[in-house]
Amino acid sequence: MYHRQRKNKQRIRTKFSAFMMLFVFIFVLVCHIGLLNPDLTASVKTSFQDTLKGLFTNSSKQDTALSYSESRPENTTLSVTFLDVGQGNCVLAESDGHYMLIDGGDRSHSSFVVSYLQQAGITALDYVLISHYDADHVSGVIGALYQFDVGNVLSPDYSADTKIYQSYVNCLKKQNITPVHPQVGDTYILGNASFTVVCPDRYDYEEENNRSLGIRLTDSSHSFLILGDAQSKSESAMLNENLDLSADVYMVSHHGSASSSTEKFLRAVHPAFAVISVGADNDYGHPAQKTLSRLEAQDIQILRTDLSGTITAYSTPDTLTWSTGR
């Protein structure tokens, strides 16, 4: 379990103002000394530049502290669980007793997802969000739709010529559910949290992964970016829309494929943590080494379901705490 201490924004602004005043004082002092001794000025300037470089390089990352704990914080306002469904995606979000299921893994993990929810005492889901209609995302959802009362189904506005998609459509009919196809910018409430749709901007992408329905989930203290299998074209569209993509936690799209999580996109998101949902020894080579290298280059802490099992993040007003199944 990991712990991230967040600093009060007002304190940061105060410290920054004090630092800038000190900066101006030192600058004036150095200039004054330079008039008396130019050689000394060069030496002081070099030392001063090195100090500034140390202060500003990855300053936000230096605020991250990691520690281990075995208990869920009592003042948790939002929990996000990344279920270990092998080579697939499944996320359970909870806030103030309200629940959202995002994807459900493949058919072989459907019973696991249903059992996990039942053991958690869940009887109803406020939202079921389907990112797209690939089998490793939508298959496990079908079992949940049959087993739990569902308030809203949010899904992308396209169809797929597959048996699993037809099974999904038949399930909706039997359960008398009419899905909602949200647009970018639509915002929904989940207990004390909310989530906003950030993609896709359109549905005529040739690659279905870029049609993934993605959201930014936040409780105002911490935020999570979950984008299904969105690839670089969808990422570029999000950047062009000038959306708020900043997140403490980024669920790495498409299981860590090299076609997602571009360097430019990661800079915009600027996460402290990245979660990769991936199957051990999968046939796709996920996560790609290129993706891991991009994450590591930006000092992003990486958690993986193939290594840690089911992973849960607990958000409180001051901390972000992680629990893993292994």
FENBELBEL-V344281 format. One record per pair of residues at least 24 apart in sequence whose ideal C-beta (glycine too) atoms are under 10 Angstrom apart, sorted by the first residue. I is the first residue (numbers start at 1). J is the second residue. D is the distance in Angstrom with one decimal. If there is no record, write none. Layout:
i-><I	I>
j-><J	J>
d-><D	D>
//
This chain:
i-><1	1	1	1	1	1	1	1	1	1	1	1	1	1	2	2	2	2	2	2	2	2	2	2	2	2	2	2	2	2	2	3	3	3	3	3	3	3	3	3	3	3	3	4	4	4	4	4	4	4	4	4	4	4	4	4	4	4	4	4	4	5	5	5	5	5	5	5	5	6	6	6	6	6	6	6	6	6	6	6	6	6	7	7	7	8	12	19	23	23	23	26	58	58	60	60	60	61	61	61	61	61	61	62	63	64	64	64	64	64	64	65	66	66	67	67	68	68	68	69	69	69	69	69	70	71	71	71	72	72	72	72	72	73	73	73	73	73	73	73	73	74	75	75	75	75	75	75	76	76	76	76	76	76	76	76	76	77	77	77	77	77	77	77	77	77	77	77	78	78	78	78	78	78	78	78	78	78	78	78	78	78	78	78	78	78	79	79	79	79	79	79	79	79	80	80	80	80	80	80	80	80	80	80	80	80	80	80	80	81	81	81	81	81	81	81	81	81	82	82	82	82	82	82	82	82	82	82	82	82	82	82	82	82	82	82	83	83	83	83	83	83	83	83	83	83	83	83	83	84	84	84	84	84	84	84	84	84	84	84	84	84	84	84	84	84	84	85	85	85	85	85	85	85	85	85	85	85	85	85	86	86	86	86	86	86	86	86	86	87	87	87	87	87	87	87	87	87	87	87	87	87	88	88	88	88	88	88	88	88	88	88	88	88	88	89	89	89	89	89	89	89	89	89	89	89	89	89	89	89	89	89	89	90	90	90	90	90	90	90	90	90	91	91	91	91	91	91	91	91	91	91	92	92	92	92	92	92	92	92	93	93	93	93	93	93	93	93	93	93	93	93	93	94	94	94	94	94	94	94	94	95	95	95	95	95	95	95	95	95	95	95	96	96	96	96	96	97	97	97	97	97	98	98	98	98	98	98	98	98	98	98	99	99	99	99	99	99	99	99	99	99	100	100	100	100	100	100	100	100	100	100	100	100	100	100	100	101	101	101	101	101	101	101	101	101	101	101	101	101	102	102	102	102	102	102	102	102	102	102	102	102	102	102	102	102	103	103	103	103	103	103	103	103	103	103	103	103	103	103	103	103	103	103	104	104	104	104	104	104	104	104	104	104	104	104	105	105	105	105	105	105	105	105	105	105	106	106	106	106	106	106	106	106	106	107	107	107	107	107	107	107	107	107	108	108	108	109	109	109	109	110	110	110	110	110	110	110	110	111	111	111	112	112	112	113	113	113	113	113	113	114	114	114	114	114	114	115	115	116	116	117	117	117	117	118	118	122	122	122	123	123	123	124	124	124	124	125	125	125	125	125	126	126	126	126	126	126	126	127	127	127	127	127	127	127	127	127	127	128	128	128	128	128	128	129	129	129	129	129	129	129	129	129	129	129	129	129	129	130	130	130	130	130	130	130	130	131	131	131	131	131	131	131	131	131	131	131	131	131	131	131	131	132	132	132	132	132	132	132	132	132	132	132	132	132	132	133	133	133	133	133	133	133	133	133	133	133	133	134	134	134	134	134	134	134	134	134	134	135	135	135	135	135	135	136	136	136	136	136	137	137	137	137	138	138	138	138	138	139	139	139	141	141	142	142	142	142	142	142	143	144	145	145	145	145	145	146	146	146	149	150	150	151	152	152	152	152	152	152	153	153	153	153	153	154	154	154	154	154	154	154	154	154	154	155	155	155	155	155	156	156	156	156	156	156	156	156	156	156	156	157	157	157	157	157	157	157	157	158	158	158	158	158	158	160	160	181	182	182	184	184	184	184	184	184	185	185	186	187	187	188	188	190	190	190	191	192	192	192	192	193	193	193	193	193	193	193	193	193	194	194	194	195	195	195	196	196	196	197	198	198	198	198	198	198	198	198	198	198	198	199	199	199	199	199	199	199	199	199	199	199	200	200	200	200	200	200	200	201	201	201	201	201	201	201	201	202	202	205	205	205	205	205	206	207	207	207	207	207	209	209	209	209	209	209	209	210	210	210	210	210	210	212	212	212	214	214	214	214	216	216	216	216	216	216	217	217	217	217	218	218	218	218	218	219	219	219	220	220	221	221	221	221	221	221	221	222	222	222	222	222	222	222	222	222	222	222	222	222	223	223	223	223	223	223	223	224	224	224	224	224	224	224	224	224	224	225	225	225	225	225	225	225	225	225	225	226	226	226	226	226	227	227	227	227	227	227	227	227	228	228	228	229	229	229	229	229	229	230	230	230	230	230	231	231	231	231	231	231	232	232	232	232	232	232	232	232	233	234	234	235	235	235	235	235	235	235	235	235	236	236	236	238	238	238	239	239	239	239	239	242	243	244	245	245	245	246	246	247	247	247	247	248	248	248	248	248	249	249	249	249	249	249	249	249	249	249	249	250	250	250	250	250	251	251	251	252	252	252	252	252	252	252	252	252	252	252	252	252	253	254	254	254	254	254	254	255	255	255	255	255	255	255	255	255	255	255	256	256	256	256	256	256	256	256	256	256	256	256	256	256	257	257	257	257	257	257	257	258	258	258	258	258	258	258	258	258	258	259	259	259	260	260	260	260	261	261	261	261	261	261	261	261	262	262	263	263	263	263	263	263	265	266	266	266	266	266	266	267	267	269	269	270	270	271	271	271	271	272	272	272	272	272	273	273	273	273	273	273	273	273	274	274	274	274	274	274	275	275	275	275	275	275	275	275	275	276	276	276	276	276	276	276	276	277	277	277	277	277	277	278	278	278	278	279	279	280	280	280	280	281	282>
j-><66	67	68	69	70	71	72	312	313	314	321	322	323	324	64	65	66	67	68	69	272	273	301	303	313	319	320	321	322	323	324	64	65	66	67	68	69	73	314	319	320	321	322	63	64	65	66	67	222	248	249	272	273	301	313	315	318	319	320	321	322	63	64	65	66	67	318	319	320	63	64	65	221	222	248	272	315	316	317	318	319	320	60	63	318	318	63	55	48	52	55	51	298	299	270	272	299	270	272	298	299	300	301	299	272	248	272	273	299	301	320	319	301	322	319	321	321	322	323	314	319	321	322	323	323	314	321	323	312	314	316	321	323	314	315	316	317	318	319	320	321	316	314	315	316	317	318	319	192	219	313	314	315	316	317	319	321	191	192	193	219	220	221	222	314	315	316	317	190	191	192	193	194	217	218	219	220	221	222	223	224	313	314	315	316	320	193	219	312	313	314	315	321	323	193	217	219	222	224	226	249	251	275	311	312	313	314	315	320	116	120	310	311	312	313	314	323	325	224	226	249	251	275	276	277	303	304	305	308	309	310	311	312	313	324	325	109	112	113	116	117	140	277	305	309	310	311	312	325	109	112	116	277	278	279	280	304	305	306	307	308	309	310	311	324	325	326	109	110	112	113	116	136	137	139	140	277	279	305	310	112	136	277	278	279	280	282	305	306	136	255	277	278	279	280	281	282	283	284	286	305	306	113	134	135	136	137	138	139	140	255	277	278	279	305	131	132	134	136	137	138	140	212	226	228	229	251	253	254	255	277	278	305	116	136	137	140	141	144	277	305	310	129	131	215	217	224	226	251	275	277	311	116	117	120	122	125	144	310	312	126	127	129	190	191	193	195	215	217	219	224	226	313	120	122	126	190	191	193	312	314	126	189	190	191	192	193	194	195	217	219	315	190	191	192	193	219	122	124	126	191	192	124	125	126	127	151	189	190	191	192	193	123	124	125	126	127	128	148	151	190	191	125	126	127	128	129	151	152	154	188	190	191	193	195	215	217	125	126	127	128	129	130	140	141	144	145	148	150	153	127	128	129	130	131	137	141	154	195	213	214	215	217	226	228	251	128	129	130	131	132	134	136	137	138	139	140	141	212	213	226	228	229	277	128	130	136	137	138	139	140	141	142	143	144	145	135	136	137	138	139	140	141	143	277	279	134	135	136	137	138	139	140	164	279	135	136	138	139	140	142	143	164	167	136	139	140	136	139	140	143	139	140	141	142	143	144	146	147	140	143	147	140	143	310	139	140	141	143	144	147	140	143	144	146	147	148	143	147	144	310	143	144	147	148	147	148	147	148	149	147	148	149	148	149	150	151	149	150	151	152	153	150	151	152	188	189	190	191	151	152	153	154	180	188	189	190	195	215	152	153	154	155	177	179	153	154	155	156	180	182	188	195	197	213	214	215	226	228	154	155	156	168	179	212	213	228	155	156	199	200	209	211	212	213	214	215	226	227	228	229	230	253	156	158	160	200	208	209	210	211	212	213	214	228	229	230	158	159	160	161	162	164	165	168	169	208	211	212	160	162	164	165	208	209	212	228	229	254	160	162	163	164	165	167	164	229	255	277	279	164	212	228	229	162	164	165	167	168	164	167	168	168	171	167	168	170	171	172	175	171	171	171	172	174	175	177	171	174	175	175	175	177	177	177	178	179	180	182	188	177	178	179	180	181	179	180	181	182	186	188	195	197	213	215	179	180	181	182	213	181	182	199	200	203	208	211	212	213	214	228	181	182	183	200	202	203	211	213	200	203	204	205	208	211	208	211	213	213	215	213	214	237	238	241	243	241	243	215	215	216	215	217	217	218	219	219	219	220	221	315	217	218	219	220	221	222	223	224	315	218	219	220	223	224	226	223	243	244	243	225	226	227	230	234	237	238	241	243	244	245	227	228	230	234	235	237	238	241	243	245	253	227	228	230	233	234	237	238	233	234	236	237	238	240	241	243	234	237	230	231	233	234	237	233	231	232	233	234	259	233	234	253	254	257	259	260	234	235	236	237	259	260	253	254	260	238	245	251	253	243	244	245	246	247	269	247	249	251	315	244	246	247	248	315	315	316	317	315	317	248	315	316	317	318	319	320	247	248	249	272	273	313	314	315	316	317	318	319	320	247	248	249	250	269	271	315	248	249	250	251	271	273	275	313	315	320	249	250	251	252	253	265	268	269	271	274	250	251	252	253	275	251	252	253	254	260	261	265	269	253	254	260	253	254	255	257	259	260	254	259	260	261	265	257	258	259	260	261	262	257	258	259	260	261	262	264	265	259	260	265	259	260	261	262	264	265	266	268	269	262	264	265	265	268	269	264	265	267	268	269	268	268	268	269	270	271	270	271	271	272	273	274	272	273	313	315	320	273	274	275	300	301	303	311	313	315	320	322	274	275	276	295	300	275	276	277	276	277	278	286	287	291	292	294	295	300	302	303	304	291	278	284	286	287	288	291	279	282	284	285	286	287	288	291	304	305	306	282	284	285	286	287	288	289	290	291	292	295	302	304	306	284	285	286	287	288	290	291	285	286	287	288	289	290	291	292	293	294	288	290	291	287	288	291	294	287	288	290	291	292	294	295	300	291	294	290	293	294	295	297	298	294	291	294	295	297	298	300	294	298	298	300	298	300	295	298	300	301	298	299	300	301	320	300	301	302	303	311	313	320	322	298	300	301	302	303	304	301	302	303	304	305	308	311	313	322	302	303	304	305	306	307	308	311	303	304	305	306	310	311	304	305	306	307	305	306	304	305	306	307	306	306>
d-><9.7	8.1	5.4	4.7	6.5	8.3	9.2	8.8	9.9	8.7	5.9	5.3	4.8	7.1	9.3	9.1	5.0	7.0	7.2	8.5	9.9	7.9	7.4	8.3	8.9	9.8	7.8	6.8	4.0	8.7	8.8	9.6	6.6	6.6	4.2	7.7	6.2	9.2	9.7	5.8	7.4	5.3	7.8	8.6	5.6	6.7	7.4	9.1	8.4	7.5	9.8	6.4	7.8	9.0	9.5	9.7	9.3	6.1	4.1	7.6	8.4	7.5	8.0	5.0	9.7	8.9	7.0	6.2	8.9	7.8	9.3	10.0	7.1	7.8	8.5	9.8	9.9	9.3	8.3	5.7	6.8	7.4	10.0	6.0	9.2	8.7	8.9	8.0	9.3	8.3	9.9	9.5	8.7	5.8	7.3	7.9	9.2	9.5	7.3	8.3	4.6	8.6	9.4	9.3	8.8	9.7	5.4	8.8	8.6	7.5	9.4	9.5	7.5	8.9	9.7	8.9	9.7	9.2	9.9	9.6	9.6	6.3	9.1	8.3	8.1	9.6	8.8	9.0	8.3	5.6	9.8	7.6	7.2	5.5	8.7	4.8	9.8	9.1	6.6	9.6	5.7	8.5	9.4	9.7	4.8	6.8	8.5	9.1	10.0	9.3	9.7	4.6	6.6	5.6	9.8	9.4	8.1	8.1	5.1	7.1	4.6	8.4	6.6	8.7	8.8	5.7	6.2	6.9	8.1	7.7	7.0	4.7	9.9	7.5	7.9	3.9	9.3	7.8	7.0	9.4	8.3	8.3	7.8	4.3	8.7	9.8	9.8	9.7	6.0	6.8	5.1	7.1	9.5	9.1	9.4	7.0	9.8	9.0	5.4	8.3	7.2	8.7	8.8	8.9	7.0	4.8	8.4	7.6	9.9	8.4	8.8	6.4	7.1	4.4	7.8	9.6	8.7	9.8	9.8	9.2	9.3	6.8	5.1	8.9	5.7	8.0	9.6	6.1	9.2	9.6	6.8	4.5	7.5	8.1	9.7	10.0	7.9	7.6	6.4	6.2	9.5	8.9	8.1	7.7	9.2	5.3	8.5	9.4	9.3	8.6	8.5	9.6	7.8	9.6	9.1	9.7	9.7	4.4	7.8	9.9	8.1	4.7	4.6	7.8	9.6	6.4	8.8	4.1	9.1	6.9	6.8	9.6	7.9	9.5	9.6	6.5	7.1	8.4	7.7	8.9	9.4	8.1	8.7	8.1	3.9	7.7	7.8	8.1	8.1	5.9	6.7	8.4	6.4	3.3	8.8	9.7	4.6	8.1	7.3	7.3	9.7	8.8	9.8	8.6	8.2	3.6	6.4	9.6	7.9	7.2	8.1	6.9	8.9	7.5	9.5	6.9	9.8	9.1	7.0	5.3	9.9	9.2	9.8	8.4	6.8	7.9	7.7	9.4	9.3	7.6	5.1	9.5	9.6	8.7	9.4	8.2	6.1	8.5	9.4	7.4	9.4	9.3	8.6	9.5	10.0	9.1	8.5	6.0	7.0	9.0	8.1	9.9	7.6	7.1	7.8	8.2	9.0	10.0	9.4	8.7	9.5	8.5	9.2	6.5	9.1	7.4	7.9	9.5	6.1	9.9	7.8	8.7	9.7	8.4	8.4	9.7	8.2	7.4	8.9	9.7	9.8	9.4	9.1	5.1	3.2	4.9	4.0	8.9	9.9	9.0	6.3	8.7	8.3	3.2	4.8	8.0	9.5	9.7	9.9	9.5	6.5	9.8	9.0	8.9	4.8	8.6	9.1	8.3	5.2	3.8	8.5	8.3	9.5	7.3	5.1	5.8	7.8	9.4	8.8	9.4	8.0	8.6	6.8	6.0	4.1	7.4	6.3	9.4	9.1	8.9	8.6	5.5	9.4	9.1	7.6	9.1	8.2	5.4	9.4	7.3	5.0	7.2	9.3	9.1	7.1	5.8	9.4	8.3	8.6	9.9	8.3	8.0	4.6	8.0	6.8	8.9	9.1	9.1	9.5	9.2	9.7	7.8	8.9	6.0	8.3	8.9	9.0	7.4	6.5	5.5	8.7	9.2	8.3	4.2	7.0	9.3	7.3	6.4	9.8	9.9	8.9	7.1	9.8	9.0	8.3	8.3	9.3	7.2	7.0	6.6	2.7	3.8	7.4	7.1	5.8	9.0	9.3	6.4	7.5	9.3	6.8	4.0	8.6	9.9	8.6	9.8	9.0	5.5	4.6	8.2	9.0	4.8	6.5	9.0	9.4	7.0	9.2	9.7	4.2	7.1	8.4	8.7	7.6	9.3	9.8	8.3	8.7	8.9	7.9	5.2	9.3	6.2	4.3	8.3	6.8	3.9	7.9	9.6	9.6	8.7	6.8	9.9	7.9	9.5	9.7	9.7	4.7	8.2	6.6	6.1	9.4	8.2	5.0	6.0	8.5	5.1	8.1	9.7	9.7	10.0	7.8	9.8	6.8	7.7	6.7	7.6	8.7	9.7	6.8	9.9	9.4	6.6	6.7	6.0	4.1	7.4	7.1	7.2	5.1	6.8	8.7	9.3	8.3	4.7	6.9	8.7	8.8	6.2	8.1	6.4	5.1	7.7	6.0	9.4	6.8	9.9	6.9	8.5	9.8	7.4	5.0	7.3	8.5	8.8	9.0	7.9	4.5	7.4	9.8	9.8	9.0	9.3	8.5	9.5	6.6	9.4	7.0	8.6	9.2	7.1	4.3	7.2	7.8	8.0	9.5	7.0	8.7	8.5	7.3	9.6	9.9	9.3	9.1	4.6	5.2	6.8	9.0	7.8	7.4	2.8	6.8	8.3	9.4	5.6	8.3	8.3	9.0	6.0	6.8	9.1	5.8	4.6	6.8	9.7	5.4	6.3	8.9	7.8	7.8	4.2	9.8	6.9	7.2	4.8	7.1	9.9	7.3	8.8	9.8	8.3	8.7	8.5	9.5	7.1	7.7	9.0	8.5	6.7	9.7	9.7	7.3	8.9	4.9	9.0	9.9	9.8	8.9	8.4	9.5	8.9	9.7	8.5	6.6	7.4	9.2	6.1	7.2	8.8	5.6	5.5	8.1	8.5	7.2	8.6	5.9	5.8	8.9	5.0	9.4	9.9	9.1	9.8	5.2	7.4	8.9	5.7	6.9	6.5	7.9	6.9	9.6	7.4	6.5	9.8	8.8	9.5	8.3	6.0	9.6	7.8	5.4	7.9	4.3	6.8	9.9	7.0	5.3	7.7	5.6	8.9	7.8	9.6	8.2	6.7	8.6	4.6	7.5	6.4	8.8	6.6	6.7	9.0	9.5	6.9	6.8	8.9	5.3	6.9	4.6	9.7	8.6	3.7	8.8	8.9	9.1	9.9	5.7	8.5	8.8	9.3	4.8	9.0	9.3	7.6	5.7	7.2	9.7	8.4	7.2	8.9	9.7	9.3	9.0	8.4	6.7	7.4	8.7	8.1	9.4	9.4	9.5	8.5	9.6	7.5	10.0	8.9	8.4	5.8	8.5	9.8	9.8	6.3	6.3	4.2	8.1	9.5	9.5	9.4	9.3	8.3	6.5	8.0	8.5	9.4	8.5	8.6	9.9	8.2	7.8	9.6	7.6	9.5	7.3	9.1	9.4	9.7	5.7	8.0	5.1	8.2	6.5	6.2	8.4	5.7	5.2	8.3	6.9	5.5	8.7	8.5	9.7	9.8	9.4	9.3	7.4	9.4	5.7	7.3	8.9	9.7	7.5	9.7	4.4	7.5	8.2	6.5	9.6	9.4	7.7	9.8	8.7	6.4	7.1	9.1	9.3	6.3	9.8	7.3	8.9	8.6	9.2	7.7	8.2	6.1	8.5	7.8	8.0	4.2	8.9	9.8	8.2	9.6	9.7	7.6	8.5	9.8	8.0	9.7	9.3	7.9	7.8	6.7	6.7	8.2	6.4	9.4	8.6	9.1	9.9	9.7	9.2	9.4	8.2	8.9	8.8	5.4	9.0	8.6	9.4	8.5	8.8	5.6	6.8	5.1	7.4	8.6	8.1	8.4	4.6	7.1	9.4	9.8	7.7	9.4	4.2	8.5	9.3	10.0	8.8	5.2	4.6	5.6	7.4	9.6	9.6	9.0	8.9	7.2	4.6	7.8	6.9	9.0	9.4	8.8	7.4	8.6	10.0	7.2	4.9	6.7	9.7	9.0	9.9	10.0	5.8	7.2	9.8	8.4	4.5	10.0	8.7	9.1	7.1	9.1	4.8	8.7	8.1	9.5	9.7	9.8	6.7	7.9	9.8	6.0	4.2	7.7	7.8	9.1	7.3	7.3	9.7	6.4	9.4	9.3	7.4	9.7	4.6	5.0	9.2	9.1	9.9	9.5	6.0	6.6	8.6	5.2	9.2	7.6	9.2	8.6	9.5	9.8	7.0	7.8	5.8	7.9	4.2	9.3	8.7	9.4	8.0	8.2	7.9	7.6	8.1	9.5	6.8	6.6	9.7	5.9	9.9	9.8	9.0	9.6	5.1	8.7	9.7	6.0	8.3	5.2	8.8	9.0	9.7	5.4	6.5	8.5	8.2	6.0	4.8	7.5	6.4	9.9	9.6	9.0	10.0	6.0	9.1	7.5	9.3	5.0	7.5	9.8	8.7	7.6	5.1	8.0	7.0	4.6	7.9	8.6	9.4	6.9	6.8	9.3	9.8	7.5	9.4	8.2	9.7	9.0	9.3	9.8	9.3	7.8	9.3	9.4	9.0	8.0	7.7	7.2	10.0	4.2	6.6	9.2	9.3	9.8	9.5	9.6	10.0	9.2	9.2	4.8	2.4	5.9	9.4	9.4	4.8	7.1	8.7	9.1	8.2	10.0	7.3	8.8	6.0	7.6	5.9	9.2	6.8	8.9	9.1	8.8	3.8	8.2	4.4	5.6	9.7	9.8	9.0	8.4	9.5	9.0	9.9	9.1	7.2	10.0	9.2	9.2	9.0	5.2	9.7	6.1	7.2	9.8	9.5	7.5	9.9	9.7	5.4	10.0	7.6	8.0	9.2	9.5	6.0	7.0	8.6	5.6	7.3	9.8	7.1	9.4	9.2	7.8	8.8	8.7	8.4	5.7	8.7	9.9	8.6	6.8	6.4	7.8	6.7	4.8	7.8	6.6	9.8	7.7	7.7	7.6	9.3	4.9	7.1	5.2	7.2	9.1	9.6	8.0	5.0	7.6	7.6	9.2	6.0	8.0	9.3	6.7	7.2	4.6	7.0	7.9	9.0	9.9	9.7	9.8	8.0	4.9	8.5	10.0	8.7	6.1	6.3	5.1	9.1	8.2	6.1	9.3	8.9	4.2	8.1	8.1	8.0>
//
